[in-house]
Amino acid sequence: MLNSVTAKAVIDHALFLGADFAELFVEHHQTNTVQIASGEVDKVNSGIDFGIGIRLFFGLKVLYGYTNSTDEAELKRVTSLLAAKDKRDQIASAGALNLNRYPVQHACRMPLSRDANLDSKIAFLLKADEAARAESEHISQFIGSVLQREQQVTIFNSEGLHVDDTRHYIRVAGNTVAQKGTEQSSGSEGPGALSGWEFSEQLDSRQLGQEIAQQALVKLGADVCPSGEMPVVIGNGFGGVIFHEACGHLLETTSVAKKASVFHDKMGEVIAHSAVSAVDDGTMTNEWGSIHVDDEGMPTQRTQLIKDGKLTSFMVDRMGGNKTGYEPTGSGRRQNYKFAPTSRMRNTFIEEGEHSLDDMLAGIERGVYAKKLGGGSVQPGTGEFNFAVREAYLIENGKITKPLKTATLISTGPKVLKEISMVGKDMALAPGMCGSVSGSVPTTVGQPTLKVDNILVGGGN
Amino acid sequence: MSQEQQLLNAVDYVLSEAKRQGAEADVIVNGSNSFSLKANQGQLDEYKVSSSQVLGVRVVKDARVATSYSESLEHPSLDLMLTNALQSARFSKQDEHQTIRCVESKITTEVAEIAQQDSASVDEKIELSLALEQGVVSRPHASSSPYNGYGDSETLSIIANTQGTLCQHFERAFHCYAYTLFEKDGKQSMAGKMSLGRRFDELDSTYCIEEGYNLARDLIDGAPVATGNYPAIFHINALSSLFGAFGSAFSGVSAMKGITPLGDKLGQRIASDLITLTDAAFMANGMAIASFDSEGFASQDNILIANGQLNTLLHNSQTASYLGAVSTASASRGAKSSLDVAANHRVIATGQSSASDVKAGEYLELVELQGVHSGADAVSGDFSFGASGFLCRDGQRVQPVRGITVAGNFYKMLQEVEAVGDTQLINDSRTFFAPDVRFARLSIGGK
């Protein structure tokens, strides 16, 4: 990594060039992936990323550079290059670097740096493969992988901050293909945690294989999903991607500061149905989207975004705070040293309500039960979002009647938040990767099952 | 020592170490420098300078394969990388099809067009960046340009192996883009365009500003059309996204794993006879030009679909060996990834229909697709995306359309082509070339 003497020298150099603020983000990132396909080990990949990101503030302008070198002269050269157009007399002085210590909340018993545990991972995946294929002769392929990462970061800044953090990530992914005649369908799941390989002790490999197989099988011969506006019941867990896309991105100061969010001037106002309360929480123990400190070195926190339908907070990074006046919420995140941090989500979910699935189905004459959702995207300026339905069923006269093929749900954030009329009591979280201007970061989405009174379903009929 | 020499030294070191440890290997090493700018409210918002390198190795020992990479080129880091790869390989299946096959290939991409000097000053680049944003916000009802930027990069790639192959590729690229957030009467619409080039002065900022602005303006009053089936023509960028989402359908790797329905369709009719689809290594103004693939074989043009008939999938040496096919020199491997396949430029051949024939009667012009990465199932071919565009009649836009979904099945759609235009178009990324293609019917979800 980088020693604090060199870091201090580079920061002093940045301030000498007139920067208001300087920060170094040092990253050493080890990865290992093993994948099986057709019942055999298909790929084993590993690697080490290492680099240093240098961020300077001149007023509200962000200057960012990175290099793979720890050499002081090279770091100063990049810093000088960044400041070349903004160089001025020194106006700030750097504080002494003090190592901040914090309790380790997200413990890891089986880190990658100790052992990649390839034997155990391969055995786990082969069990899942066997269980998936045992579900039906129509399961023609199972591709499973385990991705483990260990990201060590050290962050220094001109206010005297010196923080070390290690993030351990583990993710298991499984995909099945079912085939009947010329028709093919697929199923997938991807549980993960901010943890080491001990996460596998919480997983049942056979159950995982069976679930993924059933997702693919249920779509074989399924009817085409209807199209048009209708009520939709969205399942718990990854169903929370609806909030992530419909609202979460619009509450990041990344878009709020540019007034590129439809919610930028709605603080304190009612923006959702009163049944909706939502949280972005980085503190949840070992959850995929959790962190000890954000990528600016600030301790994470639990941020209440919406309470009973009223907007109560944005997600704020340091520069977002400078631009909007809101206090940072420990939400500054980035994929790696190649990106300047911006405000990003962590574990974001709609809090539990009091309804059951039967309550929600009862009033629906014809609609869709979107049991599992896939990914989605949003256009922050307009709030228009979309997301894919991975497993769907038709609702007729208050009952779930038959499986349906792929569909997409689209709407706008402000509209759908007011259409959520019932919230269940079966909250669950699900991991995903979220892409935005500071790269792809691990985030968790979540929600209880909920009912949207009216949303456009894009099926094939 | 130059960056090139540093990279070559690292390559030599890794290959000789791999050999010494009884393995065959190939390495991919990339060194790149980039510069980018973003503007907000008349000021530079972000100024980014970077320099990076990465070396990735693929080892084959006892017919077992593994890959590893390092961003540090110091010998201890390269030793660790190699050790990790060799240890990992012990867990892999024995694979007689994946070997280091490319022997004594010495190719250097020598296309002057892609390696032109950067003669623009930093001040000129800053001026362009600021002008992009100002060009947007100075227009009526353009409340902001939330996404805009300028960037350039230069990349040196070296591919070498223990069979004496050493290939080199250098290229320089420039880009700029601008989005318009258009607001009127409480409604918002956003659209943007991008320009790419091989020289700074090739960038077309006016295109980014005006085309993005005009599209956002024209869509502001967009509303859903009635749910039903419509003939459709995709804008070239949208058509490129659609074909990109189903790119794995033509992959030999997918066929090897049994996850593309095209795997057993060679020689069969899979599309309308109006469709001829080629993977082209060299296209004038293309941004995916390369003289060799990621194994070091000379790039070539590959006709994937000839008048509706599946001619070949994309193959590297492994998939060709496994499937008993002829390699198409389509190996694709990043320094951080395993061996795969990829197309260079995808080209749909022009047809015989004039613009008035293709655009006769009523149809939907789909200019933007949303959720393409998540709404496409390459295995089944089913897709469902959010979309916006225009309801058109006889080539005239009669109504802006927003808040609709477009759904269908890619494989079925390929067979339901009504007309192919006679004029070649190119997408903003300059990797996809196609005329207007009119599809007979797509399911539209609307009001």
Interface residues (C-beta under 8 A of the other chain):
Chain A: N32 V34 A37 S38 E40 V41 D42 K43 V44 N45 S46 G47 I48 D49 F50 G51 G59 L60 K61 V62 L63 Y64 G65 Y66 T67 N68 V78 L81 L82 A84 K85 A116 L118 D119 I122 S140 Q141 I143 V177 Q179 T182 E183 Q184 S185 S186 K219 V224 C225 S227 G228 E229 S255 K258 K259 A260 V262 K338 A340 G374 G375 G376 S377 Q379 P380 G381 T382 G383 E384 F385 N386 F387 A388 V389 K405 T406 A407 T408 I410 S411 T412 L456 V457 G458 G459 G460 N461
Chain B: N40 Q43 L44 D45 E46 Y47 K48 V49 S50 S51 S52 Q53 G56 A66 T67 S68 Y69 S70 E71 S72 S77 L80 M81 N84 A85 S88 A89 F91 S92 K93 V122 I126 S143 S144 P146 Y147 Y179 L181 Q188 S189 M190 P224 T227 K257 G258 I259 P261 K336 S337 S338 Q370 G371 H373 S374 G375 D377 V379 S380 D382 F383 S384 F385 G386 R402 G403 I404 T405 V406 A407 G408 N409 S443 I444 G445 G446 K447
